[in-house]
Amino acid sequence: AQFSLSHACYLLAYPLAGWVGAAAGLSSAALVLGVLALAGTIIALVLWPAPITSGMGAESDTAAPVTAPDHEERLNRRGERR
């Protein structure tokens, strides 16, 4: 998903840089792309899921990954878990 998202952003940003650069100059293009990057950063900070934390509020390196409820059962059926 991150690969697709980054390439979708490239698909929009590269032509935008060329059009703005040709129409208004490279300084304007840099400013527009900087604003776009700042907006993307703010949106990511707001929408990105929070890390799983332990009871003390610190990030836990040993926290179990979030999986489907029947994940272990499916692994057992496929012979990947014994």
Secondary structure as a PSIPRED ss2 file (coil, helix, strand):
# PSIPRED VFORMAT (PSIPRED V4.0)

   1 A C   1.000  0.000  0.000
   2 Q H   0.000  1.000  0.000
   3 F H   0.000  1.000  0.000
   4 S H   0.000  1.000  0.000
   5 L H   0.000  1.000  0.000
   6 S H   0.000  1.000  0.000
   7 H H   0.000  1.000  0.000
   8 A H   0.000  1.000  0.000
   9 C H   0.000  1.000  0.000
  10 Y H   0.000  1.000  0.000
  11 L H   0.000  1.000  0.000
  12 L H   0.000  1.000  0.000
  13 A H   0.000  1.000  0.000
  14 Y H   0.000  1.000  0.000
  15 P H   0.000  1.000  0.000
  16 L H   0.000  1.000  0.000
  17 A H   0.000  1.000  0.000
  18 G H   0.000  1.000  0.000
  19 W H   0.000  1.000  0.000
  20 V H   0.000  1.000  0.000
  21 G H   0.000  1.000  0.000
  22 A H   0.000  1.000  0.000
  23 A H   0.000  1.000  0.000
  24 A H   0.000  1.000  0.000
  25 G C   1.000  0.000  0.000
  26 L H   0.000  1.000  0.000
  27 S H   0.000  1.000  0.000
  28 S H   0.000  1.000  0.000
  29 A H   0.000  1.000  0.000
  30 A H   0.000  1.000  0.000
  31 L H   0.000  1.000  0.000
  32 V H   0.000  1.000  0.000
  33 L H   0.000  1.000  0.000
  34 G H   0.000  1.000  0.000
  35 V H   0.000  1.000  0.000
  36 L H   0.000  1.000  0.000
  37 A H   0.000  1.000  0.000
  38 L H   0.000  1.000  0.000
  39 A H   0.000  1.000  0.000
  40 G H   0.000  1.000  0.000
  41 T H   0.000  1.000  0.000
  42 I H   0.000  1.000  0.000
  43 I H   0.000  1.000  0.000
  44 A H   0.000  1.000  0.000
  45 L H   0.000  1.000  0.000
  46 V H   0.000  1.000  0.000
  47 L H   0.000  1.000  0.000
  48 W C   1.000  0.000  0.000
  49 P C   1.000  0.000  0.000
  50 A C   1.000  0.000  0.000
  51 P C   1.000  0.000  0.000
  52 I C   1.000  0.000  0.000
  53 T E   0.000  0.000  1.000
  54 S C   1.000  0.000  0.000
  55 G C   1.000  0.000  0.000
  56 M C   1.000  0.000  0.000
  57 G C   1.000  0.000  0.000
  58 A C   1.000  0.000  0.000
  59 E E   0.000  0.000  1.000
  60 S C   1.000  0.000  0.000
  61 D C   1.000  0.000  0.000
  62 T C   1.000  0.000  0.000
  63 A C   1.000  0.000  0.000
  64 A C   1.000  0.000  0.000
  65 P C   1.000  0.000  0.000
  66 V C   1.000  0.000  0.000
  67 T C   1.000  0.000  0.000
  68 A C   1.000  0.000  0.000
  69 P C   1.000  0.000  0.000
  70 D C   1.000  0.000  0.000
  71 H H   0.000  1.000  0.000
  72 E H   0.000  1.000  0.000
  73 E H   0.000  1.000  0.000
  74 R H   0.000  1.000  0.000
  75 L H   0.000  1.000  0.000
  76 N H   0.000  1.000  0.000
  77 R H   0.000  1.000  0.000
  78 R H   0.000  1.000  0.000
  79 G C   1.000  0.000  0.000
  80 E C   1.000  0.000  0.000
  81 R C   1.000  0.000  0.000
  82 R C   1.000  0.000  0.000
